[in-house]
């Protein structure tokens, strides 16, 4: 599976942005999908995940502000981000996993996209 993240950009604090992850090569309908992010000088961290059955998981830092969704017909996963804060600034990566458990761990993911930069200005 090849994953292509897009939709990043510059947004003011309090604003919204949607990033997308388009898959090719194989269908993602049987896969669990996740979003991770890495800010400058920091480790990669879990943001959100959605199981193949549509169950969603969020980190505490984004819960209530971000929404992950998937459109299997378009082979695409989305991350809708609202009430953005400067600390949300990072490169956002999408990933695909065949694991059922532990979707908060990057080690559970088999495929990764190249990342899209989201910058939130104060």
ZINOR-V525025 format. One record per helix or strand of 2 or more residues. SS is the DSSP state (H for helix, E for strand). FROM is the first residue (numbers start at 1). TO is the last residue. Records with the same first field share a line. If there is no record, write none. Layout:
SS: FROM-TO ; FROM-TO
This chain:
E: 2-6 ; 9-12 ; 17-24 ; 32-38 ; 45-50 ; 56-58 ; 66-71 ; 76-81 ; 90-97 ; 111-112 ; 116-121
H: 86-88 ; 106-108
